[in-house]
Amino acid sequence: MTGWPFWHVTITVAGVPVPEETIQRGLEQLSHDHPFLLTGRYTGDRAEIRYWEEGPDARAVARLGLALWEDHRASAGLPEWQVVGLEVLDRDTFRRRGTLPASPVSLVGVAPF
């Protein structure tokens, strides 16, 4: 046990379209290979995975997140897609987001967090 905090990670990958069954099987295998995987959403050319990762800080967890798809590509049968999005949140920020009303992405200006 490292005693490091847990971080909520969201990775979005995209690339050349593949049959949806291929990405579904790959994400299911990834969930067995990486037991903290919470959700996997997909289309034929894009996938988003969310999971908890333990690490000393956001930078270390971001490095792990950026490598996750590539590291499990062969063992999980994942397509050769690239990471197009990465979000790393500490537990408190993740929980706060769940209790606040959603605000539109197009919100202009400054609003309380």
matplotlib code that plots the C-alpha trace (Angstrom):
import matplotlib.pyplot as plt

x = [0.0, 1.5, -0.8, -1.2, -4.5, -6.9, -7.5, -10.4, -9.2, -11.1, -9.3, -10.7, -9.2, -10.1, -8.9, -9.7, -13.2, -13.4, -16.4, -18.1, -17.9, -14.1, -13.9, -16.6, -14.5, -11.4, -12.9, -14.3, -10.9, -9.3, -11.8, -10.4, -6.8, -7.3, -9.6, -10.4, -12.0, -15.5, -17.0, -16.2, -18.3, -17.6, -18.5, -16.7, -14.1, -13.9, -14.0, -14.0, -12.9, -13.2, -11.4, -9.6, -5.9, -3.6, -0.7, 1.4, 0.1, -1.8, 1.3, 2.2, -1.4, -1.6, 1.6, 0.0, -3.3, -1.5, 0.2, -2.8, -4.2, -0.9, 0.2, -2.9, -3.4, -2.0, -3.3, -6.9, -7.0, -7.6, -7.4, -4.4, -6.1, -4.5, -5.4, -7.3, -8.4, -7.2, -8.7, -7.3, -9.3, -8.6, -11.4, -12.7, -13.1, -14.7, -17.2, -18.0, -18.8, -21.4, -23.2, -23.2, -25.8, -24.3, -23.3, -23.3, -19.9, -20.5, -20.8, -18.8, -17.3, -16.4, -18.6, -18.1, -16.8]
y = [0.0, 3.3, 5.6, 7.8, 9.4, 8.2, 10.3, 10.1, 9.8, 10.2, 9.3, 9.8, 8.1, 8.3, 7.0, 5.1, 3.4, -0.2, -2.5, -1.6, -5.2, -4.9, -1.9, -3.4, -6.6, -4.6, -2.4, -5.5, -7.0, -3.8, -3.8, -7.2, -6.1, -2.8, -3.6, 0.1, 0.8, 2.3, 2.9, 2.5, 4.3, 3.9, 4.3, 2.9, 5.7, 6.9, 5.7, 7.2, 5.3, 6.4, 4.9, 5.5, 5.6, 5.8, 8.2, 10.8, 13.8, 14.7, 14.8, 11.2, 10.0, 11.9, 10.1, 6.7, 7.8, 8.8, 5.4, 3.2, 2.7, 1.9, -0.3, -2.5, -2.3, -5.8, -7.6, -6.2, -6.1, -2.3, -0.4, 1.8, 5.0, 8.0, 9.8, 13.0, 13.9, 13.4, 14.7, 14.0, 15.1, 14.7, 12.9, 16.1, 17.9, 14.8, 14.7, 18.4, 18.1, 15.5, 17.8, 21.0, 21.7, 21.3, 24.5, 24.9, 24.5, 27.7, 29.8, 33.0, 34.8, 33.8, 31.8, 30.3, 26.7]
z = [0.0, -1.1, 0.8, -2.3, -3.1, -5.7, -8.8, -11.2, -14.8, -18.1, -21.3, -24.7, -27.7, -31.4, -34.8, -37.9, -37.6, -36.5, -36.1, -32.8, -31.7, -31.9, -29.5, -27.2, -26.8, -26.3, -23.6, -21.8, -21.8, -20.6, -17.7, -16.7, -17.2, -15.3, -12.4, -11.4, -14.8, -14.1, -17.5, -21.1, -23.8, -27.5, -31.1, -34.1, -34.1, -30.5, -27.0, -23.5, -20.4, -16.8, -13.9, -10.6, -10.4, -7.4, -7.6, -5.7, -7.9, -11.0, -13.2, -12.3, -12.9, -16.2, -17.4, -16.5, -18.2, -21.4, -21.5, -20.6, -24.1, -25.6, -22.8, -23.1, -26.8, -27.6, -24.6, -24.9, -28.6, -28.8, -32.1, -32.9, -31.8, -30.2, -27.0, -27.9, -24.4, -20.8, -17.5, -14.1, -11.0, -7.3, -5.4, -3.8, -7.2, -8.7, -5.8, -6.0, -9.7, -8.9, -6.4, -8.5, -11.2, -14.6, -16.3, -20.1, -21.8, -23.7, -20.5, -21.0, -18.1, -14.6, -12.4, -8.9, -8.8]

ax = plt.figure().add_subplot(projection="3d")
ax.plot(x, y, z, "-o")
ax.set_aspect("equal")
plt.show()
